[in-house]
């Protein structure tokens, strides 16, 4: 059981780090006018799909 908790914590930490990097990257490129609102929206949609996927993985109980 402890291994499952450690595994979920590791996935959650990696996911949070990745999500914050996506936020920082989109804000930086949009402030440089290299990315339009449409591209940023597409990137955010992909990020939200990954959010849903990770939440589903973390809520499934490993047996």
Secondary structure, DSSP 8 states (H G I E B T S, - for coil): -HHHHHHHHHHHHHHHHHHHHHHHHHHHHHHTT-S-HHHHHHHHHHHHHHHHHHHHHHHS---
